[in-house]
Amino acid sequence: MKSEEQSRSLFGISLSDRPTWQQFLICTSGFFFGYLVNGVCEEYVYNRLQFSFGWYFTFIQGFVYLFLIYLQGFTTKQIVNPMRTYVKLSAVLMGSHGLTKGSLAYLNYPAQIMFKSTKVLPVMIMGAFIPGLRRKYPVHEYISAFLLVLGLILFTLADAQMSPNFSMIGIMMITGALVMDAFLGNLQEAIFTMNPETTQMEMLFCSTVVGLPFLFVPMVLTGEVFRAWTACAQHPYVYGVLVFEAMATFIGQVSVLSLIALFGAATTALITTARKGVTLLLSYLIFTKPLTGQHGSGLLLIAMGIVLKMVPMDAKPPSKIPAKPMVRIAGGDGDREEDEERKSLV
């Protein structure tokens, strides 16, 4: 666990005064609930209704987030980081959301979530290069991540043989989202690490406020905003599904940020992988899709990777090169120096 000195809570439930396993259980439960509901809603909207307006739906979701954050009592006076810190974060976040949702027009939902599940490996690799983290992981954890990736590839190949809704465009979109997700988790952890006073609500609020304008360009250039408005006007109940999905995702997102703050980006990526496997199985059960032996082999490798990651091979947690403390030297010329790691984040 990280940042033990910082008081953390999740929707009024104190986390700091609880043992590590309870913190993990509470955060993971909120995450699983939120994103399992999200997965069922997305499958219904994209595959059953054939709506593929990823940018527009992300835009609607952002406003629902802001309303829910307001209900939580968060105000701008509680912001401790400069807004410019969240510009890079928001661009990556909105790009990831839009590409992920848009890819559903070209990939069926199980294939999409299996691709996204591979992010545990790039998250681990990128963690070694993010200022403020510089994490190094033992060999067995990379092997675990490799097993996850291999299992996902097997599943994807099996799914491509059965589903006509599978194309290179979708693969390119989900790959872009995967790279952005790897950067996103590590950058969020770095912000929590460099400034432990950062709260989950601040992170989500600032990311959403700064990120919403990023959605206008792709919505207008692709004409999606007009097509989506027309389609949703003909089926207004879709907005109800989107609001319900956003409310559930809000719970999951705040839980994810809690996991990142307490346990780090790589551990959180592993948990998201497990969730996507559960979502996958639910997708097949609820929407009655056939499973093959190759699907089963892929899921078996995924399970092996998760088990290997959970088995302790040594007594040391993933190492981290200590970040230099923030130093401001006052002199005749005023403040002359700031911490290099913090400047690289903003």
C-alpha positions in Angstrom: 0.0 0.0 0.0 1.1 3.5 -0.6 0.5 7.0 0.9 -0.5 5.6 4.2 0.0 9.0 5.8 -2.8 10.5 3.7 -6.4 10.2 4.9 -8.6 8.5 2.3 -12.3 7.8 2.1 -14.7 6.3 -0.4 -18.2 7.8 -0.5 -18.1 8.5 3.3 -16.4 5.2 4.2 -13.1 5.8 5.9 -10.3 3.8 4.4 -7.2 5.1 6.3 -8.1 3.5 9.6 -8.8 0.1 8.2 -6.5 -2.8 7.5 -5.1 -3.2 4.0 -7.3 -6.1 3.1 -10.5 -4.2 4.0 -9.3 -1.2 1.9 -8.7 -3.5 -1.0 -12.1 -5.2 -0.6 -14.1 -2.0 -0.3 -12.4 -0.3 -3.3 -12.6 -3.5 -5.4 -16.2 -4.0 -4.6 -17.2 -0.5 -5.7 -15.1 -0.9 -8.9 -16.6 -4.3 -9.8 -20.2 -3.1 -9.2 -19.8 0.1 -11.2 -18.1 -1.4 -14.2 -20.1 -4.6 -14.4 -23.2 -2.4 -14.7 -21.3 -0.3 -17.2 -20.4 -3.3 -19.3 -24.0 -4.5 -19.6 -25.3 -1.1 -20.5 -22.6 -0.7 -23.2 -23.4 -4.0 -24.7 -27.0 -3.1 -24.9 -26.5 0.4 -26.4 -23.8 -0.5 -28.9 -24.6 -4.0 -30.0 -28.3 -4.3 -29.5 -29.3 -0.8 -30.5 -26.4 -0.4 -33.0 -25.5 3.0 -31.6 -21.8 3.8 -32.0 -21.5 7.4 -30.8 -18.5 7.1 -28.5 -17.5 10.8 -28.4 -21.1 12.0 -27.8 -21.8 9.4 -25.1 -18.5 10.3 -23.3 -19.6 13.9 -23.5 -23.0 13.1 -21.8 -21.2 11.0 -19.2 -18.9 13.9 -18.3 -21.9 16.2 -17.3 -23.4 13.4 -15.2 -20.0 13.1 -13.4 -20.0 16.8 -12.7 -23.5 16.7 -11.2 -22.6 13.7 -9.0 -19.4 15.4 -7.9 -21.4 18.4 -6.9 -23.8 16.2 -4.9 -20.7 14.8 -3.0 -20.0 18.4 -1.7 -16.9 19.0 -3.7 -16.0 22.6 -4.4 -13.1 24.3 -6.4 -11.7 25.6 -3.1 -10.6 22.0 -2.3 -8.3 21.8 -5.4 -4.7 21.6 -4.4 -3.0 21.1 -7.8 -2.7 23.7 -10.6 -5.2 23.1 -13.3 -2.4 22.8 -15.9 -1.5 19.6 -14.2 -4.7 18.1 -15.5 -4.5 19.2 -19.1 -2.3 16.3 -20.2 -4.2 13.9 -18.0 -7.6 15.1 -19.4 -6.5 14.9 -23.0 -5.4 11.2 -22.5 -8.5 10.4 -20.5 -11.0 11.7 -23.0 -9.1 10.2 -25.9 -9.1 6.8 -24.2 -12.9 7.0 -23.4 -13.8 8.1 -26.9 -11.6 5.5 -28.7 -12.8 2.8 -26.4 -16.5 3.5 -27.0 -16.0 4.2 -30.7 -14.2 0.9 -31.1 -17.4 -0.9 -30.2 -18.7 0.0 -33.7 -16.0 -2.3 -35.2 -15.3 -4.9 -32.5 -17.9 -6.9 -30.6 -17.8 -6.1 -26.9 -16.0 -9.3 -25.6 -13.1 -8.7 -28.1 -12.9 -5.0 -27.1 -12.7 -5.7 -23.4 -10.1 -8.4 -23.9 -7.9 -6.0 -25.9 -8.2 -3.4 -23.2 -7.3 -6.0 -20.6 -3.7 -6.2 -22.0 -3.0 -2.8 -20.5 -1.4 -4.3 -17.4 1.8 -5.0 -19.4 2.3 -1.5 -20.9 1.3 0.0 -17.5 4.2 -1.9 -15.9 6.6 -0.9 -18.6 5.6 2.8 -18.7 5.8 3.0 -14.9 9.6 2.9 -15.2 9.6 6.1 -17.2 7.0 8.3 -15.5 8.6 11.1 -13.4 7.8 10.7 -9.8 7.4 6.9 -10.0 10.3 5.1 -11.8 8.9 1.7 -10.7 10.7 -1.6 -11.3 8.9 -4.9 -11.1 10.3 -8.4 -10.5 10.5 -10.8 -13.4 7.6 -13.0 -12.3 5.2 -10.1 -12.6 6.2 -9.5 -16.2 5.7 -13.2 -16.8 2.3 -12.9 -15.2 1.4 -10.0 -17.5 2.7 -11.9 -20.5 0.4 -14.8 -19.7 -2.5 -12.3 -19.5 -1.6 -10.9 -22.9 -1.2 -14.4 -24.5 -4.6 -15.5 -23.1 -6.2 -12.3 -24.5 -4.7 -12.9 -27.9 -6.0 -16.5 -28.0 -9.5 -15.3 -27.1 -9.4 -12.5 -29.7 -8.4 -14.9 -32.4 -11.2 -17.3 -31.5 -13.7 -14.4 -31.4 -12.6 -13.2 -34.8 -13.5 -16.5 -36.3 -17.0 -16.3 -35.0 -17.9 -12.6 -35.2 -18.3 -10.5 -38.4 -18.0 -7.4 -36.3 -14.2 -7.4 -36.1 -12.0 -5.1 -38.2 -8.5 -3.5 -38.4 -10.1 -0.1 -37.8 -11.4 -1.3 -34.4 -8.1 -2.9 -33.6 -6.3 0.4 -34.3 -8.7 2.4 -32.2 -8.5 0.0 -29.2 -4.7 -0.1 -29.4 -4.6 3.7 -29.2 -6.9 3.6 -26.2 -4.6 0.9 -24.6 -1.5 3.1 -24.9 -3.4 6.1 -23.5 -4.7 4.0 -20.6 -1.1 2.9 -19.7 0.0 6.5 -19.6 -3.1 7.5 -17.7 -2.9 5.2 -14.7 0.8 5.9 -14.1 0.3 9.7 -14.4 -2.6 9.5 -11.9 -0.4 7.6 -9.5 2.4 10.1 -10.0 0.0 13.0 -9.1 -1.2 11.2 -6.0 2.4 10.5 -5.0 3.8 14.0 -5.7 1.0 15.7 -3.8 -0.7 13.3 -1.3 -3.3 15.9 -0.5 -4.9 15.3 -3.9 -8.4 13.7 -3.4 -10.2 11.3 -5.8 -12.9 13.9 -6.3 -10.4 16.6 -7.3 -8.8 14.2 -9.8 -12.1 13.3 -11.4 -13.6 16.8 -11.3 -10.5 18.5 -12.9 -10.0 15.7 -15.4 -13.7 16.1 -16.5 -13.8 19.9 -16.6 -10.6 20.2 -18.6 -11.4 17.1 -20.7 -14.9 18.0 -22.0 -13.7 20.6 -24.5 -11.4 18.0 -26.0 -14.5 16.1 -27.2 -15.8 18.9 -29.4 -13.2 18.6 -32.1 -13.8 14.9 -32.9 -17.6 15.3 -32.5 -17.8 18.1 -35.0 -15.2 16.9 -37.5 -16.8 13.5 -37.8 -20.3 14.9 -37.7 -21.1 12.5 -34.8 -22.7 15.2 -32.7 -25.5 15.7 -35.3 -26.0 11.9 -36.1 -26.1 11.1 -32.3 -28.5 13.9 -31.6 -30.9 12.7 -34.3 -30.7 9.1 -33.3 -31.2 9.7 -29.6 -34.1 12.1 -30.4 -35.8 9.2 -32.0 -35.0 6.9 -29.1 -35.0 9.2 -26.0 -35.0 6.4 -23.6 -31.3 5.9 -24.6 -30.5 9.0 -22.4 -31.9 7.2 -19.4 -29.6 4.2 -20.1 -26.7 6.6 -20.5 -27.4 8.4 -17.3 -27.8 5.1 -15.4 -24.5 3.8 -16.9 -22.7 7.0 -16.0 -23.9 6.8 -12.4 -22.6 3.3 -12.1 -19.4 4.2 -13.8 -18.9 7.1 -11.4 -18.9 4.7 -8.5 -16.4 2.5 -10.4 -14.2 5.4 -11.4 -13.9 6.9 -7.9 -13.1 3.3 -6.6 -10.4 3.0 -9.3 -8.8 6.3 -8.2 -8.8 5.0 -4.6 -7.1 1.9 -5.7 -4.5 3.9 -7.6 -3.8 6.2 -4.6 -3.5 3.3 -2.2 -2.1 0.4 -4.2 -0.6 1.8 -7.4 -1.3 1.7 -11.1 -0.1 -1.8 -11.9 -2.1 -3.5 -9.1 -5.1 -1.5 -10.3 -4.5 -2.6 -13.9 -4.5 -6.2 -12.7 -7.8 -5.7 -10.9 -9.4 -4.2 -14.1 -8.2 -7.2 -16.0 -10.1 -9.5 -13.6 -13.2 -7.4 -13.9 -13.1 -7.5 -17.7 -12.9 -11.3 -17.6 -16.0 -11.3 -15.4 -17.7 -8.9 -17.7 -16.8 -11.1 -20.6 -18.5 -14.1 -19.1 -21.6 -12.1 -18.2 -21.8 -10.8 -21.8 -21.8 -14.4 -23.1 -24.3 -15.6 -20.5 -26.7 -12.7 -20.8 -26.6 -12.3 -24.5 -26.3 -16.0 -25.3 -23.1 -16.1 -27.3 -21.3 -19.4 -28.0 -18.0 -20.2 -26.3 -15.3 -22.4 -28.0 -12.4 -24.4 -26.7 -10.0 -21.6 -27.8 -12.0 -19.2 -25.7 -11.6 -21.5 -22.8 -7.8 -21.8 -23.4 -7.5 -18.0 -23.5 -9.4 -17.6 -20.2 -7.3 -20.3 -18.6 -4.1 -18.4 -19.4 -5.6 -15.3 -18.1 -6.4 -17.0 -14.8 -2.8 -18.4 -14.6 -1.4 -14.9 -15.1 -3.6 -13.5 -12.3 -2.7 -16.3 -9.9 1.0 -15.8 -10.7 0.7 -12.1 -10.0 -1.0 -12.8 -6.6 1.5 -15.4 -5.4 4.3 -13.7 -3.4 7.8 -14.6 -4.8 9.7 -12.4 -2.4 9.2 -10.2 0.5 9.8 -6.9 -1.3 7.1 -4.9 -3.1 7.8 -3.4 -6.5 10.8 -1.1 -6.1 10.5 2.6 -6.7 13.3 5.1 -7.2 12.6 7.7 -4.6 11.5 11.0 -6.1 13.5 14.1 -4.9 11.5 16.2 -2.4 10.2 19.5 -3.6 12.7 22.2 -2.8 12.3 25.9 -3.2 15.4 28.0 -2.5 14.7 31.5 -1.4 17.4 34.1 -2.3 18.0 37.5 -3.7 16.4 36.4 -6.9 13.3 34.8 -5.2 12.4 31.2 -5.6 15.1 29.7 -7.9 14.4 26.0 -8.0 11.5 23.6 -8.1 11.5 19.9 -8.1 12.2 18.5 -11.6 9.8 15.6 -11.2 6.9 17.9 -10.4 7.6 20.2 -13.3 7.6 17.3 -15.7 4.1 16.5 -14.6 2.7 19.9 -15.1 
